[in-house]
Amino acid sequence: MIKTALSHPNKALVIYWGNENDTLRIPTRSSLSVTLQGINHPLDYIVSLRTVQSLERDKVIIDGIEDKGEIHSHFVQYLDAMRRYTGFKEKVEVATRKSFPVGSGLAGSAASASALAEAFAGLIGKTDDTRLKSIMARRGSGSASRSVYGGFVMWQKGNNDESSYSKQLFNENHWDLRNVIAMVSSNPKKIKSIEGMRLSKKTCPEQLYSDFVNAANPHIEQISTALLGSDIAKLGQLYEKENYLFRQICLKTIPTLDYWTKTTHHILYKVANLRNDGIPAYAGTDAGPNVHIFTLPKHVERVTRTIQEVQGVLETIHCRVGEGSHLIQEHLI
């Protein structure tokens, strides 16, 4: 049997940064995101899973090349977690293909893990069980629990394995919000997100981290209201407030997690100037130097043109609100 799934990354509006349980990836705070689908550049992660009776061990093929090292180990660890959770016994052949860099702050791991969970759910005949898929995706990458859904998605913290999963608030057709990604670097981060989260939770001033955790639920409620009313100004202000809190957590972590570059700062300055000119554009980052700018369709051209003027911007990726993970028929194996 073979099943193939396609998934997209998501961009947090209320940020996930830190776990109560690193093994199960139970987060310290709930979060909210929008799934992103590229318009001028695909943001696709495709995973094929095939069961082969003669296989004695899992086989992992990345972009056409078999991996027997760290990536293979990561995939097998994730597959083992899903097998334990569902009782599935068979070894599988995994093949993946991606259209954007993973590890650079574009939530590639979210797209990867959610595609793998979707394909695995197909193998066990549980494609319609989105809660199961969200829980399994979370085991591979916390934010992957959100990419199972399209549109605007809330990941409830929960307090155990069964209660920590995501729910769709609004589907991808609710609001034609646009995201312009200013690519500053496609290189992997020096400190991976999972390690950065551990460091922040362990070394940040306790009150600062506690304030960050406690701000999540009010921000989710306020952003949900902004989404309901398609209010870009309210959404943008809260998005930038979350980004500011996240930035303070990173800077107060030991060692400091300063993911930004000079180009990142220049882009944020340019976006602030756009608002002074009456353009509704709001900027933030993930754990990386690349900048996500939210705006409306009629302003995308102006925003893109302005950002492309910044020295150090490699390219801009124009995104719409995307669909969730789903099975496709074009197999990689």
N, C-alpha and C positions, 0 to 999 in steps of 0.2 A: 504494500500500500504506500502511496505517496500523497502528501498534502503540501501545498505551497501557500504562503501568506505574504501579504504586503502590509507594511505599516509605516507611519510617519512620526516624526518627532513632535514634541509639544513644547510650548513656551509657558513657563509659570507666570501667573499674575500675582498669586500668593505663593511664596517660595517654599520648597521642600529643602531643608538643610539640617540633617541630623536625625539619628535613629535612637529610639528607646531600646530596640533590639536589632543589632547589626546582622545577625544571621537571617532573621525573618524580614528584615527591613520594615519594622514597625516604626513609623516616624514620630518625632517629638511634637509635631504640629500638623494639623490638616492643611491642605493646599488646594489651589485652584489653577487651572491652566486652559490654554486654547491649543487644539491640535492644528498643526501647520502643514499645508500642502503647497509645494512650490509651483509658481506660474511660469517664470522664465528659466527656472532651474529645478529639476526634480529633487524632492527630498524623500526618496523612497528607500526602504530597507526590505529586501525580499529574502525569505527563508523557505527552503524546501526540506522536508523531513521524509525519509523513506525507510520503511522497515525491510530488513533483509535477513532471512532466517539463518544464513550462514555467518552473520556478523557475530564475533565474540567480544568486540569492543566498539564503542561509538567512533564514527569517522567524521571528521570535520573538514570541509572544503570552503575556503574563504576566497571569493573572487577567482575561482578556478584552480586554486593551489591548496593542496592538502596541508593542514597545520597539525603538528604533533607536539607543539610547545605550550606556551602560556595560554593562548587563545583556546586551544583544544581543551585544556584543563578547566578553563572558565565555563565553556559550553557544557562539558560533561558534568561539572558540579551543578549547573543549573538544570540539566536534564534529569540528573539523579533526584533533585529536589521535587521536580514535577512527577517523577515516577513514584517516589515515596508518597506523595500527596494523593495520587490517583490510583495507585496499585498497578499501573502499567509496568510490564516487565521487560519488554523487548529493547534490544539495542537498535540504534538508528544511524543512518547516514544523514549528515547535515550539510547543506550547501547554502551559502549566502552570497548576496550581491547588494552593494549599496551605491547610491549615486551622490553621496556627500560625505565629507570627512567625519569620522567618529573619534571622540576624545578631545575635540577642540572647543567644546562648549555649545554645541548645537543639539544636544540631547540625543545623540546617536545611539547611546545605550538604551534609551527609552524605546526608540524605534526597533532596535535589535531584539530586545527581550519581549516586547509585545508581539512582534512578528513570530518569534519562536513559540510563545504561548498560544497564539492563534493557530499555528500549524499543528502544534501538539494536540490542541483541543479537537482539531479536525481528525487526527489519527484515532482518538478515543471516542469520537462521535458526540462531542460536547460543544459543538460550534455555537449553539444558541445560548449557552450558559455564560453570559457576560461576567457575572460575579466570579465564577470559577476562573475565567480567563484573566480577570483583573488581579485576583489573588496570586495566580501562577506567574503573571508578568511581574508583579511586585517582588517576587522571590529573586528574579534575575536582575532587576534594576528598579528601585523604588518608584521613580517617575513613570516607568513603563506601565504601571497600573492605570495611568490616565490615558495613554495612547491607544488603549483598547477601544476607546470611544472617540467619535468625532465631535466637533463643536467645542463647547465650553464644559469643562469637566471638573468635578470636585472630588478629591481623594480624602475620605474621612479617616482620621488618624486611627480610630479604634483602639482597643486595648489588648487584642490578641490576633492570632493568625486569621480567624474567621471573620472578624469585624473590621479589619483594615483593608478596604477596597474602594474603588472609585465608582462614581455615579455621574451620568450625563445630566447637566443642568439645562442646556439648550443645544439643539443639534446644529449641524454645520450650515443650515439654511436660515437660522434665526436672524443673523446680522452679518452684513457684508463688510466686516472689519478687515483691514489689510495690515500686513506686517512686512516691513522692509528690513532685511538683515544686512548690516554693514559688515562684511567679512574683513577682519583685520589680520587674522591668522588662521590657517587650517592645520597647524601643528598640534599634536597632543599636548595637553597641559602637563607641566612638570609635576604637579601634585594632583592626582586623580580626585574626582569629586568625593568618592566614598572615603578616601583617606582625609581629605579636607574637612568633611563633616565630623569625623572622629576627633580631629584636632580642635575644631571649633567648640564642640560640646565639652571637651576635656579642659581646654585652656582659656576660653573666653571668660571675662568677668561674669560671675554667676548672675548678677542682676541684669546685665545687658542681654545675656542669652535668655533669661526668664522673660524679660520684656518682649523679646523677639517671638518667643513661643506663644505668649499670651495675646499678642496682637493678631494672630492668625484668624481666629474665629470672627472677631468684629470686622476685619478686612474682607473675609469671605462673604459675610452678610452684606456689607456695603457694595462690594463689587458685583455681587449677584443682582442687587437692585439696579446698579448702573447698566448691567447687561440686559436686564429685563426692559429697561427704557432706552436701550441703544444710546447711552449718554457717554460720548467719547471723552468729554472734559472730566467728568467724575471718575470714569474708569482710568484715564491717564494719570490723574493726580494720585490715585491710590496705588497704581502700578509703580510710579516713580517713588512713592513713599516706601513701598515694600523694597524696592531696589536700594534705597538709601539705608534701610535697616540691615539688609543683607550685606551691603558694603561695610557697615560698621562692624558687623560680626567678623567678616574676613580680615579687616585691618587689626582687630583686637585679638585675633588668633595667634598663637605662638607655635611655629614661626608665622609671620604675617603672610596671609594669603592675598597678595596684591596681584590679581589676575589682569588688571588694566594696563594699557600702554599709553604713550602720549597720544596716539591716534584715537584711542577710546575716549580720552578726555576731550579732544578736539571735536569729535562727533557729537558728544553730549552738549557741548557749547553751541554747536551749530543748530541742534534741535531746539534748544532753549531760544535761540534767535528766531527760528521759524515761528515759534509761538508768539513772539513779540510782533511778528508780521501778520498775525491772525491765522496762521496755519495750525490746525489741531494735530500736533505730532508729539508723541511722548516716548521717551527712550529709557531702556534699561539693559542689563546684561544678565547672563548666567555666570557660571564659574568659568570665565574665559574673557578674552578681550573683545570679542565680537559683540555688536550692539543690535538690539531688536527695537525697531521704531514702529509704534502703532499709529495708524492714521486712517483716513477714509479714502475710498477709491479715487475721488476727484483730485486728491492732493498727492497721490503716489508719485506722479511725474515730477512735481516740484521737490518733494522730499528726496527722491532718488538723485535728481540733478544736483541738489545741494550737498548731499553726502558724498557723491562721486568727486566733488571738488576737493575733498579733504585728502591731503597727502598721506599715503599709507593704507588707504582703503583698496583692497585687492579686487573686490567685486561686490555688487549688491544683488540680493536674492529677494524677489518680490513674492510674497505668499498670501494666500487666502486661507480662510478657516477650512480645515481639512476634515476628511472622513476618518473613521476609526479603522483599526486593523481588520482585514477581511481575507478570505481565501480567494485565490486566483487559479487559473488553469495553466498558466505558462510556467512549467516546472523547470528548475535549474539542474535536475538530475536526469 
